[in-house]
């Protein structure tokens, strides 16, 4: 595995250049829909004050058998409307009507149903007719939550950097697999606690600690002590850190929401999606390392691994240290 380090250094640099920079440029339009009783839907909206009065869109719910209970009002930055739907019907879409062009505003939708289902999603500026989610079936749950977990881990630079540092610290493929298994068990426990029982920690507390866990692994590898706890007992250490990272996964799952009738299935497939993304990441790293070994062998290059190893560890620690400071500072800003 020593040949891994030369090529993993390049991966860390790519994370540094691709890490998320923060929030979007502008606040989105916010639309909240609550089913207050069967067939009755209360909608309220808030439009960021970046538009002039004549540019503000009207916001309406549309659906067969659904009608507004109050007279249609002029477009406003903040508003509320009640809709009554007959014969078991429900709203199907949100319709945004602009007098002119949409000045690149996304739409954040929160839809809460009477049975406890909660849906939240961000529609792009191009969508003026926004489809509301229907009652999910098992196939939809498998696709939505499996893909959701998969994309979340691949977008989670901090979680991937943790796995990366774990690979650097352990080195041996067999021990890496055992450690990753421990990490999986740990984050599965807290992810389940957060999703099913509501036990959670504040993101302002969890996110800095996740970044700091990467700093600790990088520091352990930088010290290069054979008696280090993470080197001697990688499964135990990875499991403990996994408990922390699971709260981060739980926060992402909470943003999606769990379907009322398929909570366990949604949780299981979200977790499987996370694991699929994590395994893909590990496979890609190992394949790059193997390819690098073959290239060096073919070119008969004599290489030293000390410099790229130190480079990878130092860059990983610096990135994680920056994230830690940034996340702690954001709590006080």
Order of alpha helices (4+ residues) and beta strands (2+ residues): alpha-beta-beta-beta-beta-beta-beta-beta-beta-beta-alpha-alpha-alpha-alpha-alpha-alpha-alpha-alpha
